[in-house]
Amino acid sequence: MSNILIINGAKKFAHSNGQLNDTLTEVADGTLRDLGHDVRIVRADSDYDVKAEVQNFLWADVVI
């Protein structure tokens, strides 16, 4: 099936830990995997390697 890249936009600040975005990402991940898709998840609020992220975009058929 499709290769799907999910960008988790959760951000920790003040009293918020980004739990809503984390939960939505978990639900999407589980649902898409159950449907047979390959899924990768990256979190926007974490350190990342530019080359690895470029490869994620090239790998993905769909970006959420």
C-alpha positions as CSV (number, residue, x, y, z in Angstrom):
1,M,0.0,0.0,0.0
2,S,1.1,3.6,0.5
3,N,4.0,5.0,2.4
4,I,2.7,7.6,4.8
5,L,4.7,10.2,6.7
6,I,3.0,11.7,9.7
7,I,4.4,15.0,11.1
8,N,3.4,15.2,14.7
9,G,3.0,18.9,15.4
10,A,2.9,18.6,19.2
11,K,4.8,21.2,21.1
12,K,5.5,21.4,24.8
13,F,4.9,24.8,26.4
14,A,3.4,26.2,29.6
15,H,0.8,23.7,30.8
16,S,0.4,21.9,27.5
17,N,2.5,18.8,26.7
18,G,1.2,18.4,23.2
19,Q,-1.0,15.5,24.3
20,L,-3.8,16.2,21.8
21,N,-1.5,16.0,18.8
22,D,0.2,12.9,20.3
23,T,-3.1,11.2,20.7
24,L,-4.2,12.1,17.2
25,T,-0.9,10.9,15.8
26,E,-1.3,7.6,17.7
27,V,-4.8,7.0,16.4
28,A,-3.8,7.9,12.8
29,D,-0.8,5.6,13.0
30,G,-2.8,2.6,14.3
31,T,-5.6,3.1,11.8
32,L,-3.3,3.4,8.8
33,R,-1.2,0.4,9.8
34,D,-4.3,-1.6,10.3
35,L,-5.3,-0.7,6.7
36,G,-1.9,-2.0,5.5
37,H,0.0,1.2,5.0
38,D,3.7,1.7,5.9
39,V,3.9,4.7,8.4
40,R,6.8,6.8,9.6
41,I,6.3,9.5,12.3
42,V,8.4,12.5,13.0
43,R,7.8,15.1,15.7
44,A,8.3,18.7,14.7
45,D,9.3,19.7,18.2
46,S,12.3,17.4,18.4
47,D,15.9,17.4,17.1
48,Y,16.1,16.1,13.6
49,D,18.7,15.3,10.9
50,V,18.0,17.3,7.7
51,K,19.2,14.5,5.4
52,A,17.1,11.9,7.1
53,E,14.0,14.2,6.9
54,V,14.6,14.7,3.2
55,Q,14.7,10.9,2.8
56,N,11.4,10.7,4.7
57,F,9.8,13.1,2.2
58,L,11.2,11.2,-0.8
59,W,10.0,7.9,0.7
60,A,6.5,9.2,1.4
61,D,3.6,8.9,-1.0
62,V,1.4,10.9,1.4
63,V,2.4,13.5,4.1
64,I,0.0,14.2,7.0
